[in-house]
């Protein structure tokens, strides 16, 4: 993993790659544009038609799968958990998606949309974090959920 930037307000793709084990085509966040420690953040995903899921979901009307929005929320939350631990000089070995609750899909997301994942910490105990997430496109709520992540620390 790379060194933690002294400014934890944002994270570009290279920092995200150093925090998470996910890689294309399953890395579902492009940038974190706002970060407040492990308390809250906003991650973004630029949805483009050339992504592999649109070959089958659905060719006549491409829609970004809801489960991918949930995974994007989890990756956004996981990235800020890892960043906060690195800031404490701890070295997380793995980050795992643990639970998901209270999921609601509100509107479809299509190629060309930019999804903003607004994540807010609900609780933290030892190596577990719980977050409430909202996915928004142009300010409109498209998905919401509560989820948990666990870090395995070296």
CORSULKA-V809107 format. One record per backbone hydrogen bond with DSSP energy under -1.0 kcal/mol. CO is the residue of the C=O (numbers start at 1). NH is the residue of the N-H. Records with the same first field share a line. If there is no record, write none. Layout:
# CORSULKA-V809107
CO=NH + NH
This chain:
# CORSULKA-V809107
11=32
12=16
13=17
14=18
15=19
16=20
23=26
31=44
32=11
34=42
36=39
39=121
40=36
41=119
42=33 + 34
43=117
44=30 + 31
45=115
47=112
48=51
51=54
52=55
53=56 + 57
57=63
65=69
66=70
67=71
68=72
69=73
70=74
71=75
72=76
73=77
74=78
75=79
76=80
77=81
78=82
79=83
80=84
81=85
82=86
83=87
85=90
86=89
91=154
94=152
96=150
99=148
101=146
104=144
109=64
110=113
113=47
115=45
116=136
117=43
118=134
119=41
120=132
123=130
125=128
127=151
128=125
129=149
130=122 + 123
131=147
132=120
133=145
134=118
135=142 + 143
136=116
137=140
140=137
142=106 + 107
143=135
144=104
145=133
146=101
147=131
148=98
149=129
150=96
152=93 + 94
